[in-house]
Amino acid sequence: MELAKIREEIQNEVEAHREELIELSMKIHSNPEVGWKEHKASQWLSEYLEKQDFTVERGFCDLPTSFRARFGDGKPVIAFLSEYDATTETEHGCGHNVIATIGVGAGLGAKRLVELLGAGTILILGCPAEELLGGKVLMVERGAFEGIDVAMMMHPRGGPNRAGFRTTASITLNVEFWGKEAHAASDPWNGISALEALVLAFNNINGLRMHIKDGARVGGIITDGGKAANVVPGHAAGTFMVRATENAYLDELQKKVLDCFEGAAKATGARLEYRWGMRCEAMQNNNALMELCRTNMESLGGEVEDVADVAGSTDLGNVSVIVPSIHPFISICPNLLTFHSAEFAEAAASEDGKRAVIDGAKVLAWTAADVITQPDSLDRIKEEFARMQNQAK
């Protein structure tokens, strides 16, 4: 069957589910759930996919709000990723209701492809807690992406469509200093200030900033600074985020940052306890796959901006270093919008936001058609991925 005919079949399939997909998007938008607690969204999406003849495994990877929906049993295996968590402050101010339903719609369109050709397998992976930079990290560790040839998802944005982005690698550091309480006026010499140790660590990090690479970031907050001004604090705590544009440099930067805290502990006599949180790798875009997607996005009309560098992080980075992956952006508003804002949340439920669900589903499903029907395209994708892995060693 000619690719043009396949594209038409995919488009018709997505259009046939237009109202249902938009309804799902609006339900998720109206019922925001934060990471690890997306029970309604996960249930709605799973139930809908079961009705569309997908085999759905709920609680996938032992994560209660994750799922895996599967159709077909051939090669290659194409995975569409759905995110559906909200934030406490701005609810769906990052538009994950759009991401969730683009992934589902793309799966429906690509399902039609598998039916027509009798080739390929379509997976839709429900990925919780992206805002907490956690869901995909655990899913990768637990083998969710083994055997997958290509992974794709699409994110909404204000402004023109965008081919993709480069993110920072990041990791959270939680620290505690333990000292000794004493009266701050009558016998401070008998105390050890945990707060002074934490403040000194902040100063050490400030002294480090000039000597780290461009694009690297270290930021933090004090979560416990003591109980009373007239008591030498016996406990202090903080949370820090360490970022780097390169995965290898994050390793190096982690050691330098930890030295700042260990030095403060030694200088003050306070005892340091620390734990590193889950780590997000920098996003590794597969350019061969991204160009296929970009061509499909351009076929809808309008500008498609080039890949951009951003200072933020995403747990899709962890997927991208083990599976060829892309993360394009689709417009939900003609004007630039700030992520995690009330304006973004409003746009995610607008008419443009609804259009983005359908257009995004078509683009990703068309890209799956390119991969499945053109073996040379998949060869280029895998060759590029192998080169990137070799360069990272």
C-alpha positions as CSV (number, residue, x, y, z in Angstrom):
1,M,0.0,0.0,0.0
2,E,1.3,3.5,-0.9
3,L,2.4,5.7,1.9
4,A,0.0,8.4,0.8
5,K,-2.9,6.0,1.2
6,I,-1.6,4.9,4.6
7,R,-1.4,8.5,5.8
8,E,-5.0,9.1,4.7
9,E,-6.2,6.0,6.6
10,I,-4.3,7.2,9.7
11,Q,-5.8,10.7,9.4
12,N,-9.3,9.2,9.0
13,E,-8.8,7.0,12.1
14,V,-7.7,9.9,14.3
15,E,-10.6,12.0,13.0
16,A,-13.1,9.3,13.8
17,H,-12.0,9.6,17.4
18,R,-11.8,13.4,17.5
19,E,-14.6,14.0,20.0
20,E,-13.7,11.2,22.3
21,L,-10.0,12.3,22.4
22,I,-11.0,15.9,23.1
23,E,-13.4,14.8,25.8
24,L,-10.6,12.8,27.5
25,S,-8.3,15.8,27.3
26,M,-11.0,18.1,28.9
27,K,-11.8,15.5,31.7
28,I,-8.1,15.3,32.6
29,H,-7.8,19.1,32.5
30,S,-10.8,19.5,34.8
31,N,-9.6,16.9,37.3
32,P,-5.9,17.8,37.9
33,E,-4.0,15.2,39.8
34,V,-0.4,15.6,41.0
35,G,2.4,13.1,40.4
36,W,1.9,9.5,41.7
37,K,-1.8,10.3,42.4
38,E,-3.2,10.4,38.8
39,H,-5.7,7.6,39.5
40,K,-8.6,9.1,37.5
41,A,-6.5,10.0,34.4
42,S,-4.8,6.6,34.4
43,Q,-8.2,4.8,34.7
44,W,-9.9,6.9,32.0
45,L,-7.1,6.4,29.5
46,S,-6.8,2.6,30.3
47,E,-10.5,2.1,30.0
48,Y,-10.7,3.9,26.7
49,L,-7.8,2.0,25.2
50,E,-9.3,-1.3,26.3
51,K,-12.5,-0.4,24.4
52,Q,-10.3,0.2,21.3
53,D,-8.9,-3.4,21.5
54,F,-5.6,-2.6,23.1
55,T,-4.4,-5.1,25.8
56,V,-3.8,-2.9,28.8
57,E,-1.6,-3.7,31.8
58,R,-2.4,-1.4,34.7
59,G,0.0,-0.6,37.5
60,F,2.8,-1.2,35.0
61,C,6.3,-1.5,36.5
62,D,4.7,-1.7,39.9
63,L,3.7,2.0,39.6
64,P,-0.1,2.3,40.6
65,T,-0.9,5.1,38.1
66,S,1.2,3.8,35.2
67,F,-0.1,1.6,32.4
68,R,1.0,-0.1,29.2
69,A,-1.4,-0.6,26.3
70,R,-0.4,-2.9,23.4
71,F,-1.6,-3.7,19.9
72,G,0.2,-6.1,17.5
73,D,3.1,-8.4,17.9
74,G,5.4,-7.6,15.1
75,K,8.5,-5.4,14.5
76,P,9.4,-2.6,14.9
77,V,8.0,-1.7,18.2
78,I,6.8,1.9,18.4
79,A,6.0,3.5,21.8
80,F,3.9,6.7,22.3
81,L,4.3,8.2,25.8
82,S,1.5,9.8,27.7
83,E,2.0,12.1,30.7
84,Y,-1.0,13.3,32.7
85,D,0.2,14.7,36.0
86,A,-0.6,18.2,37.1
87,T,1.2,20.7,39.4
88,T,0.0,21.8,42.8
89,E,0.3,25.5,42.0
90,T,-1.0,25.8,38.4
91,E,-2.8,22.5,37.9
92,H,-2.5,21.7,34.2
93,G,-0.2,24.7,33.6
94,C,2.1,22.4,31.6
95,G,-0.7,21.0,29.4
96,H,-0.2,17.3,30.3
97,N,-3.9,16.7,29.4
98,V,-2.8,17.5,25.8
99,I,0.3,15.2,26.1
100,A,-1.8,12.3,27.4
101,T,-4.4,12.4,24.6
102,I,-1.9,13.0,21.8
103,G,-0.2,9.8,22.9
104,V,-3.5,7.9,22.9
105,G,-4.6,9.4,19.6
106,A,-1.3,8.6,18.0
107,G,-1.7,5.0,19.2
108,L,-5.1,4.8,17.6
109,G,-3.8,6.1,14.3
110,A,-0.9,3.8,14.3
111,K,-3.1,0.9,15.3
112,R,-4.8,1.3,11.9
113,L,-1.4,1.1,10.3
114,V,-0.7,-2.3,12.0
115,E,-4.1,-3.5,10.9
116,L,-3.4,-2.6,7.3
117,L,0.1,-3.9,7.0
118,G,0.1,-6.8,9.6
119,A,3.5,-5.4,10.8
120,G,4.7,-3.6,13.8
121,T,3.6,-3.3,17.4
122,I,2.1,-0.2,19.0
123,L,2.6,0.6,22.7
124,I,1.1,3.5,24.6
125,L,2.9,3.9,27.9
126,G,1.2,5.9,30.7
127,C,4.0,7.7,32.5
128,P,3.2,9.2,35.9
129,A,4.9,12.0,37.8
130,E,6.9,13.8,35.1
131,E,6.7,17.0,37.0
132,L,8.5,15.3,39.8
133,L,11.1,14.0,37.4
134,G,10.4,10.5,38.5
135,G,8.1,8.3,36.5
136,K,10.2,7.5,33.5
137,V,13.3,7.2,35.7
138,L,11.8,4.3,37.5
139,M,10.2,2.8,34.4
140,V,13.6,2.8,32.7
141,E,15.2,1.1,35.8
142,R,12.4,-1.5,35.8
143,G,12.8,-2.4,32.1
144,A,9.8,-0.7,30.6
145,F,11.6,0.3,27.4
146,E,13.4,-3.0,26.7
147,G,12.6,-4.2,23.1
148,I,11.3,-0.8,22.0
149,D,12.7,0.5,18.7
150,V,11.4,4.1,18.8
151,A,9.8,6.3,21.6
152,M,7.9,9.5,20.9
153,M,5.8,12.0,22.7
154,M,4.7,15.6,22.0
155,H,4.4,18.5,24.3
156,P,2.2,21.7,24.0
157,R,3.7,25.2,23.9
158,G,2.8,28.8,23.3
159,G,4.2,30.0,19.9
160,P,5.1,28.1,16.8
161,N,5.5,24.4,16.6
162,R,9.1,23.2,17.5
163,A,11.0,20.2,16.3
164,G,12.4,19.4,19.8
165,F,14.7,20.7,22.6
166,R,17.9,19.9,24.4
167,T,17.6,19.7,28.2
168,T,20.0,19.6,31.1
169,A,20.8,16.6,33.1
170,S,19.8,17.1,36.7
171,I,19.8,15.5,40.1
172,T,18.4,16.5,43.5
173,L,20.5,16.6,46.6
174,N,18.9,16.5,50.1
175,V,21.2,17.5,52.9
176,E,21.0,17.6,56.7
177,F,23.5,19.0,59.2
178,W,23.4,17.8,62.8
179,G,25.1,20.0,65.4
180,K,24.5,20.6,69.1
181,E,22.0,23.0,70.7
182,A,23.0,25.5,73.2
183,H,21.7,28.9,74.5
184,A,22.8,31.5,71.9
185,A,23.4,34.1,74.6
186,S,24.6,32.4,77.8
187,D,26.8,29.5,76.4
188,P,27.0,29.5,72.6
189,W,30.5,28.0,72.9
190,N,28.9,24.8,74.0
191,G,26.9,24.5,70.8
192,I,27.6,23.5,67.2
193,S,25.4,25.4,64.7
194,A,24.0,23.2,62.0
195,L,22.6,26.3,60.4
196,E,26.0,27.9,60.1
197,A,27.2,24.8,58.4
198,L,24.4,25.0,55.9
199,V,25.0,28.7,55.3
200,L,28.7,28.0,54.9
201,A,27.9,25.4,52.3
202,F,25.8,27.9,50.4
203,N,28.8,30.3,50.4
204,N,31.1,27.4,49.2
205,I,28.7,26.8,46.3
206,N,28.7,30.5,45.5
207,G,32.4,30.4,45.3
208,L,32.2,27.4,42.9
209,R,29.9,29.1,40.4
210,M,32.6,31.0,38.5
211,H,34.4,27.7,37.9
212,I,31.7,25.6,36.4
213,K,30.8,25.2,32.8
214,D,28.3,27.4,31.0
215,G,24.8,26.1,31.3
216,A,25.5,24.3,34.6
217,R,23.3,25.3,37.5
218,V,23.3,24.7,41.3
219,G,20.3,26.1,43.2
220,G,18.9,25.3,46.6
221,I,16.6,26.2,49.5
222,I,16.8,25.9,53.3
223,T,14.0,23.7,54.5
224,D,14.9,23.8,58.2
225,G,17.0,26.5,59.8
226,G,16.3,26.1,63.5
227,K,13.6,26.6,66.0
228,A,14.4,29.9,67.8
229,A,16.8,32.8,67.4
230,N,18.1,32.4,71.0
231,V,19.0,28.7,70.4
232,V,22.0,27.5,68.5
233,P,20.4,25.3,65.8
234,G,21.1,21.6,66.3
235,H,19.6,20.7,63.0
236,A,19.4,22.3,59.6
237,A,18.3,20.9,56.2
238,G,18.1,21.9,52.6
239,T,17.3,20.7,49.1
240,F,19.5,21.4,46.1
241,M,19.2,20.9,42.4
242,V,22.4,20.3,40.4
243,R,22.1,20.6,36.5
244,A,24.6,20.2,33.6
245,T,24.2,20.3,29.9
246,E,26.2,17.1,29.5
247,N,25.5,13.8,31.3
248,A,29.2,13.2,31.9
249,Y,29.8,16.7,33.4
250,L,26.9,16.2,35.9
251,D,29.0,13.3,37.4
252,E,31.9,15.7,37.8
253,L,29.8,18.5,39.1
254,Q,28.1,16.3,41.7
255,K,31.4,15.6,43.4
256,K,32.3,19.3,43.4
257,V,29.0,20.2,45.0
258,L,29.3,17.5,47.6
259,D,32.7,18.8,48.5
260,C,31.1,22.1,49.4
261,F,29.0,20.4,52.0
262,E,31.6,18.1,53.3
263,G,34.0,21.1,53.7
264,A,31.3,23.0,55.6
265,A,30.8,20.1,57.9
266,K,34.6,19.8,58.7
267,A,34.9,23.6,59.3
268,T,32.0,23.7,61.8
269,G,32.1,20.3,63.4
270,A,28.6,19.5,62.3
271,R,27.7,16.1,61.0
272,L,26.6,15.9,57.4
273,E,23.9,13.4,56.1
274,Y,23.0,13.5,52.5
275,R,21.1,11.6,49.8
276,W,21.0,12.0,46.1
277,G,17.5,11.8,44.5
278,M,16.5,10.4,41.1
279,R,18.7,11.5,38.2
280,C,17.4,12.8,34.9
281,E,19.7,12.5,31.9
282,A,20.1,15.2,29.3
283,M,17.7,14.8,26.4
284,Q,19.4,13.1,23.4
285,N,17.3,13.9,20.3
286,N,17.5,11.3,17.5
287,N,17.9,13.7,14.5
288,A,16.9,11.1,11.9
289,L,13.6,10.4,13.7
290,M,13.1,14.1,14.4
291,E,13.4,15.0,10.7
292,L,10.7,12.6,9.8
293,C,8.5,14.1,12.5
294,R,9.3,17.6,11.4
295,T,8.3,16.9,7.8
296,N,5.0,15.5,9.0
297,M,4.4,18.5,11.2
298,E,5.2,20.9,8.3
299,S,2.6,19.1,6.2
300,L,0.0,20.6,8.5
301,G,1.2,24.1,7.7
302,G,2.8,26.8,9.8
303,E,6.3,27.4,11.1
304,V,8.3,24.7,12.8
305,E,11.1,26.1,14.8
306,D,14.5,24.4,15.2
307,V,15.6,22.5,18.3
308,A,16.1,24.9,21.2
309,D,18.3,24.7,24.3
310,V,16.4,24.9,27.6
311,A,17.7,25.0,31.2
312,G,15.0,22.6,32.5
313,S,15.0,18.8,32.6
314,T,12.7,16.0,31.7
315,D,12.7,12.3,32.7
316,L,12.3,11.5,29.0
317,G,16.1,12.1,28.9
318,N,16.5,8.8,30.7
319,V,14.6,7.1,27.9
320,S,16.5,8.9,25.1
321,V,19.8,7.4,26.2
322,I,18.5,3.8,25.8
323,V,16.0,4.2,23.0
324,P,15.9,6.5,19.9
325,S,13.5,9.3,21.1
326,I,12.0,12.6,20.2
327,H,10.1,15.3,22.0
328,P,8.6,17.8,19.6
329,F,6.3,20.7,20.6
330,I,2.9,21.7,19.2
331,S,1.3,25.1,19.4
332,I,-1.7,25.7,21.7
333,C,-1.5,29.5,21.4
334,P,0.0,31.8,18.8
335,N,1.9,33.8,21.5
336,L,4.7,32.6,23.7
337,L,3.5,31.4,27.1
338,T,5.3,30.7,30.3
339,F,5.2,27.0,31.3
340,H,3.5,26.3,34.7
341,S,1.4,29.4,34.5
342,A,-2.4,30.1,34.7
343,E,-2.3,31.3,31.1
344,F,-0.8,28.1,29.9
345,A,-3.4,26.0,31.8
346,E,-6.1,28.1,30.1
347,A,-4.6,27.6,26.7
348,A,-4.4,23.8,27.3
349,A,-8.2,23.7,27.4
350,S,-8.7,26.3,24.5
351,E,-9.9,25.6,21.0
352,D,-6.2,25.6,19.9
353,G,-5.5,23.2,22.7
354,K,-8.2,20.8,21.4
355,R,-6.8,21.2,17.8
356,A,-3.3,20.3,19.1
357,V,-4.6,17.0,20.4
358,I,-5.8,15.9,17.0
359,D,-3.0,17.4,15.0
360,G,-0.3,16.1,17.3
361,A,-1.8,12.6,17.2
362,K,-1.7,12.6,13.4
363,V,1.9,13.8,13.3
364,L,3.2,11.1,15.6
365,A,1.1,8.4,13.9
366,W,2.4,9.5,10.5
367,T,5.9,9.4,11.8
368,A,5.3,5.8,13.0
369,A,4.1,5.0,9.5
370,D,7.4,6.3,8.1
371,V,9.4,4.1,10.5
372,I,7.3,1.0,9.8
373,T,7.0,1.3,6.1
374,Q,10.5,2.5,5.3
375,P,13.2,0.1,6.7
376,D,15.9,2.5,5.5
377,S,14.5,5.2,7.8
378,L,14.7,2.9,10.8
379,D,18.2,1.9,9.8
380,R,19.3,5.5,9.8
381,I,17.6,6.1,13.2
382,K,19.4,3.1,14.7
383,E,22.8,4.0,13.1
384,E,22.6,7.5,14.6
385,F,21.6,6.1,18.0
386,A,24.6,3.7,18.0
387,R,26.9,6.6,17.1
388,M,25.6,8.6,20.0
389,Q,26.0,5.7,22.4
390,N,29.6,5.2,21.3
391,Q,30.4,8.9,21.7
392,A,29.0,8.8,25.2
393,K,31.4,6.0,26.3
